[in-house]
Amino acid sequence: MRTLIVDDEPLAIERLQLICAKEPMIEVVGTASDGAAALRLVEALQPDLLLLDISMPELDGIGVARALVRRPGPRPAIIFVTAFDGFAVEAFDIEAVDYVLKPVSPERLVRAVARVAERSSQQGDIDAPPVVESAYADEFWVPHRAELIRIASQDIERIEAERDYMRLHVGGRSFLLHHTIASLEQRLDPARFIRLHRSLIVRRDRIRKLRHDGSGVWFADLGDDGEVRIGRTYLTAAKSIAGR
């Protein structure tokens, strides 16, 4: 896999070169220390893969990725390699294959490159049926300690707002994602998720029953997760679950 390394820190480039040199599926064809140089080298070298830093002077990694999206013809796969976890949502919105946090371990980089190879194989299968892109996110990448963890949207049970963060509850664990609840709601399939009040979104199949207290206030029973009050703004949509 012809690979271009882009980073404004010489030591970071050297570390990636050393890791890549030990991996037979990676061939480093060049390096760049800024975004403008990266775009020129993409044109000249036609790499299959970019290992792309985000924080760079002038044209940063996100800007490079957006420029490549607008570029006609085939474009390289992108793995972001960065010290910052706050750009993950934006990175995957522009179709990055993976998002690796520094300091990079050889094992983590190999897993990321394997994802590129798998995706390339799927796209190259002429017998594969065409993929219909959904308007909604099928996965989220959330920071957890020194890694970013992939969470499939279908596995999220409920989402609770906590100031500037959303807490995603998945299989007895929870993860914080820096997002607003309104923007997150737009990225979730409304056929699968429903907002019950201004700080709560739940997966529809988690709702066991609806009840009211006789004074017009409605509640949703979420089983082991307890009972939550339904906000008036969201009551009509909640009742529609029961065909009311």
C-alpha positions as CSV (number, residue, x, y, z in Angstrom):
1,M,0.0,0.0,0.0
2,R,1.7,3.2,-1.3
3,T,1.7,5.5,1.7
4,L,2.3,9.2,2.2
5,I,3.1,10.5,5.7
6,V,2.1,14.0,6.5
7,D,3.1,15.7,9.8
8,D,4.8,19.0,10.7
9,E,6.9,17.3,13.4
10,P,10.1,15.6,12.1
11,L,10.2,13.2,15.0
12,A,6.6,12.1,14.4
13,I,7.4,11.4,10.7
14,E,10.5,9.5,11.8
15,R,8.5,7.4,14.2
16,L,5.9,6.5,11.6
17,Q,8.6,5.7,9.1
18,L,10.2,3.2,11.5
19,I,6.8,1.6,12.3
20,C,5.9,1.4,8.6
21,A,9.3,-0.1,7.6
22,K,8.5,-3.2,9.6
23,E,5.1,-3.7,8.0
24,P,5.2,-5.6,4.6
25,M,1.8,-4.2,3.5
26,I,3.1,-0.6,3.8
27,E,5.4,1.2,1.3
28,V,6.3,4.7,2.3
29,V,6.6,6.7,-1.0
30,G,7.0,10.2,0.5
31,T,6.6,12.5,3.4
32,A,5.3,16.1,3.7
33,S,5.5,18.6,6.6
34,D,2.5,20.8,5.7
35,G,-0.9,20.6,4.0
36,A,0.0,22.3,0.8
37,A,3.0,20.0,0.2
38,A,0.8,17.0,0.9
39,L,-1.7,18.0,-1.8
40,R,1.1,18.4,-4.3
41,L,2.6,15.0,-3.4
42,V,-0.8,13.3,-3.7
43,E,-1.0,14.6,-7.3
44,A,2.6,13.6,-8.1
45,L,2.8,10.2,-6.3
46,Q,-0.8,9.0,-6.4
47,P,-0.6,7.2,-3.0
48,D,-3.1,4.7,-1.8
49,L,-3.0,5.9,1.8
50,L,-2.3,9.1,3.8
51,L,-1.2,9.0,7.4
52,L,-2.3,12.5,8.1
53,D,-1.7,14.8,11.1
54,I,-4.5,17.3,12.0
55,S,-2.7,20.1,13.7
56,M,-0.5,21.8,11.1
57,P,0.2,25.5,10.2
58,E,-1.9,27.1,7.5
59,L,-3.7,24.2,5.8
60,D,-4.4,21.6,8.5
61,G,-5.2,17.9,8.1
62,I,-9.0,18.4,8.0
63,G,-8.4,21.0,5.3
64,V,-6.3,18.5,3.3
65,A,-9.0,15.9,3.6
66,R,-11.7,18.2,2.5
67,A,-9.6,19.3,-0.5
68,L,-9.2,15.6,-1.5
69,V,-12.9,15.0,-1.2
70,R,-13.5,17.8,-3.7
71,R,-10.8,16.5,-6.0
72,P,-12.0,14.6,-9.1
73,G,-11.0,11.0,-9.6
74,P,-9.7,8.4,-7.1
75,R,-8.3,9.6,-3.9
76,P,-6.2,8.0,-1.2
77,A,-7.7,6.5,2.0
78,I,-7.0,8.6,5.1
79,I,-5.9,7.6,8.5
80,F,-5.7,10.6,10.8
81,V,-2.7,10.4,13.2
82,T,-3.0,13.1,15.9
83,A,-2.5,14.0,19.5
84,F,-6.0,15.5,19.7
85,D,-9.2,13.5,20.2
86,G,-11.6,16.4,19.6
87,F,-11.8,16.1,15.8
88,A,-13.0,12.5,15.6
89,V,-16.6,13.4,14.6
90,E,-15.4,15.8,11.9
91,A,-12.8,13.4,10.7
92,F,-15.3,10.6,10.1
93,D,-17.8,13.0,8.5
94,I,-15.2,13.4,5.7
95,E,-14.8,9.6,5.3
96,A,-11.6,9.0,7.2
97,V,-11.0,5.2,7.6
98,D,-9.5,5.5,11.1
99,Y,-8.4,8.0,13.7
100,V,-5.2,7.0,15.6
101,L,-4.0,8.9,18.7
102,K,-0.4,9.7,19.4
103,P,1.9,8.2,20.6
104,V,1.2,5.6,17.9
105,S,1.8,2.0,18.8
106,P,2.7,-0.4,15.9
107,E,-0.2,-2.6,16.8
108,R,-2.7,0.2,16.6
109,L,-1.4,1.4,13.3
110,V,-1.5,-2.1,11.8
111,R,-5.2,-2.4,12.8
112,A,-5.9,0.9,11.1
113,V,-4.1,-0.1,7.9
114,A,-5.9,-3.5,7.9
115,R,-9.2,-1.6,7.9
116,V,-8.0,0.3,4.8
117,A,-7.1,-3.0,3.1
118,E,-10.5,-4.5,4.0
119,R,-12.4,-1.5,2.6
120,S,-10.3,-1.5,-0.6
121,S,-11.1,-5.2,-1.0
122,Q,-14.8,-4.6,-0.6
123,Q,-14.8,-1.8,-3.1
124,G,-12.8,-3.8,-5.6
125,D,-15.2,-6.8,-5.5
126,I,-17.1,-6.4,-8.8
127,D,-19.7,-9.0,-7.7
128,A,-20.6,-7.1,-4.6
129,P,-24.0,-5.4,-4.6
130,P,-24.0,-1.6,-4.7
131,V,-23.9,0.0,-1.3
132,V,-26.7,2.5,-0.5
133,E,-25.4,5.2,1.7
134,S,-27.6,6.1,4.6
135,A,-28.3,9.6,5.6
136,Y,-27.7,8.6,9.2
137,A,-24.6,7.6,11.1
138,D,-24.1,3.9,11.5
139,E,-21.2,4.3,13.9
140,F,-19.6,6.8,16.3
141,W,-15.9,7.0,17.5
142,V,-15.6,8.0,21.1
143,P,-12.4,8.8,23.1
144,H,-11.7,6.4,25.9
145,R,-8.4,6.7,27.8
146,A,-5.7,6.5,25.1
147,E,-7.9,5.1,22.3
148,L,-10.9,5.9,20.2
149,I,-13.6,3.2,20.4
150,R,-16.0,2.4,17.6
151,I,-19.6,2.2,18.8
152,A,-22.3,1.0,16.3
153,S,-25.3,3.2,16.4
154,Q,-27.6,0.1,16.7
155,D,-25.9,-0.8,20.0
156,I,-26.6,2.5,21.7
157,E,-29.4,2.1,24.3
158,R,-29.8,5.7,25.4
159,I,-28.1,9.1,25.2
160,E,-28.1,11.6,28.1
161,A,-26.9,15.2,27.9
162,E,-24.3,16.3,30.4
163,R,-23.5,20.0,29.7
164,D,-21.4,20.1,26.6
165,Y,-21.1,16.3,26.3
166,M,-23.4,13.4,25.5
167,R,-23.2,10.2,27.5
168,L,-23.7,7.1,25.3
169,H,-25.0,4.0,27.2
170,V,-24.0,0.8,25.6
171,G,-24.2,-2.7,27.1
172,G,-23.8,-1.6,30.7
173,R,-21.0,0.8,29.9
174,S,-21.1,4.5,29.1
175,F,-18.9,6.9,27.0
176,L,-18.7,10.6,26.7
177,L,-18.9,12.3,23.3
178,H,-18.3,16.0,22.7
179,H,-21.5,16.9,20.8
180,T,-24.7,18.7,21.2
181,I,-27.9,16.7,21.6
182,A,-29.5,18.5,18.6
183,S,-26.8,17.7,16.2
184,L,-26.5,14.1,17.5
185,E,-30.3,13.7,17.1
186,Q,-29.9,14.7,13.4
187,R,-27.3,11.9,12.8
188,L,-29.5,9.2,14.3
189,D,-32.1,7.3,12.4
190,P,-35.5,8.4,13.7
191,A,-36.9,5.0,12.8
192,R,-34.7,3.6,15.5
193,F,-34.2,6.4,18.0
194,I,-36.6,8.9,19.7
195,R,-36.0,12.0,21.8
196,L,-38.1,11.9,25.0
197,H,-37.1,15.3,26.5
198,R,-34.5,17.9,25.9
199,S,-31.6,15.9,27.5
200,L,-32.5,12.3,26.6
201,I,-32.6,10.2,23.4
202,V,-33.5,6.5,23.6
203,R,-33.6,3.6,21.2
204,R,-37.2,2.9,20.5
205,D,-37.1,-0.8,21.3
206,R,-35.9,0.1,24.9
207,I,-39.4,1.6,25.6
208,R,-41.6,-1.1,27.3
209,K,-44.6,1.0,28.0
210,L,-46.0,4.5,28.3
211,R,-48.2,5.7,31.1
212,H,-49.7,9.0,32.4
213,D,-50.3,10.1,36.0
214,G,-53.8,11.4,35.4
215,S,-52.8,15.0,35.2
216,G,-51.5,15.0,31.7
217,V,-47.9,14.1,32.5
218,W,-46.6,11.0,30.6
219,F,-43.7,8.7,31.4
220,A,-41.8,6.1,29.5
221,D,-40.8,2.8,31.1
222,L,-37.3,1.8,30.1
223,G,-37.2,-1.5,32.0
224,D,-34.0,-1.8,34.1
225,D,-33.1,1.8,33.2
226,G,-36.2,3.0,35.1
227,E,-38.9,5.4,34.2
228,V,-38.4,8.8,32.6
229,R,-40.7,11.8,32.2
230,I,-41.6,12.7,28.6
231,G,-41.3,16.3,27.7
232,R,-44.4,18.0,26.3
233,T,-42.5,19.0,23.1
234,Y,-41.8,15.3,22.4
235,L,-45.1,13.7,23.7
236,T,-46.8,13.5,20.3
237,A,-43.8,11.6,18.8
238,A,-43.7,9.3,21.9
239,K,-47.3,8.4,21.6
240,S,-46.9,7.6,17.9
241,I,-44.9,4.5,19.0
242,A,-48.1,3.1,20.3
243,G,-50.1,4.3,17.3
244,R,-51.8,7.1,19.3
